[in-house]
Amino acid sequence: MSKKIINTTNAPAAIGPYSQAIEANGTLYISGQVPIVPATGKVIEGDITAQTEQVMKNIEAILSEAGYSFKDVIKSTCLLSDMANFKAMNEVYGKYYNENPPARAAFAVKELPLGVMVEIETIAIK
């Protein structure tokens, strides 16, 4: 098995002992992304729409760094601090997957790192 660490300054640095992404045998595993603005290292201000938009930008930066695109994504897991935010998150998410969207699961969890409203992990394949 070949294992390549993917890292870009265009997405937030890891806030713990993990990599932004790992590519192994043509599959890219992106760690859960939270709405941190890479330039500031701070959580973006705003509602679930703003937070989801930032998460998707972070995912896009990692996909791009590894030579992938949203068309290569096969699975997403969306974690929400409140299921009442599902519809608004879904509207933003859907703009990035407007054709042949990936498989997905969405869960409400008790809380997320840094008190954010959304975290999304992603798997892509070549």
N, C-alpha and C positions, 0 to 999 in steps of 0.2 A: 504494500500500500504506500502510495505517495501522499504526503501531508504537507500542505503549504499554508503558512500563516498569512492572512490578508490584513493589511493595516493601511489606513488612509487618514490624513489630517483633515479631510473633507467630511468626516463623520466624527462623532464624539469619541474621545479616548475611553478605553475600558475603565469602569469605576470599581473594578475588583480583579481577582485573579482569573481572567478569561481573555480570549482574543476577540476582536471585532468579528472575524470570520475565519473559518478553516475550509480550505478546498482539499478534497480527498477523492481521487479517482473520478474526476469529472463532475463532482457534486459539491456545491457551495453551501455551507451551513453558516448562516448569519446569526450571531447572538441577538437576543432580544434588544431592540433599539427603543430608547426612551427619547422624549422630545428635548434633548439638549442641543443647543446651538453650538456647533463645533468651534466657532471663532471666539466665543465667550466662555464656554464650559458651563453655562448656566441653563436651567430649564427655561424654555420660551414662555413668555407671558401670554396669557389668553385662555380661551375656552378649549373644549375638546376638538373643535375644528382646527384651530391653530396648532394644538399639540399633535394631532394626527398628521397634519401637513408636514410638520418638522420631522416626525418619525419616518414618513415616507421619503423625504429628502435624504435623511441619513441612510436609509436602506439603499436608495438609488446611488449614493456616493460609493457605498461598499460594493454594490453590484458592478458599477462602472470600473472601480479599481481592479476588480478581479476579471474584467472582460465579459461580464454578463449584462443582461438587461431584465426589465420586468417580464418580458416575453419568456424568459428562461425559468421563471419562478414556478415551482410545482406545488408548494405547500406553505401556508402561513398559519401562525398561531397568534391570535389577537387577545391580549389580556387587558381588561378594563377595570377601573376602580369602581365603576357603577354601570350596570346594564342599561340605565336610562340614557347613557351616552352612545349606545350601540348604533342608533339610526344616523346620528351626525358623523360618527367615526366611519360608518359604512359608506356614506356619501363621498367622503374624501378618498377613502381606500378604493372605491369603485372607479374613480378617475384614472387611477394608475393601472387598473386591470379591466379596461373597457371591452376587451375581446379575449375569449378563452381564459377566464380567470382561473387561478390555481385552486386546489383543494384548500379548505380552511376550517379552523375551529376558532370559536370565540368564547371566552370565559369571563365572568366577573370574579374578581379576586378581592380578598379583604383589603389589601393595600399593595402599592407598587413602590419600587425604589424612588427616593427623593420626593415622595408624595405626588408623583405624576398621575395623570388620568388614563394613560394608554402606554402599552409596550407591545411591540410586534416582533416576532422572530420569523425567519424566512429561510426556506430551502430552495435552491435553484440547481438545475442540471443542464449540462451541455449535450 
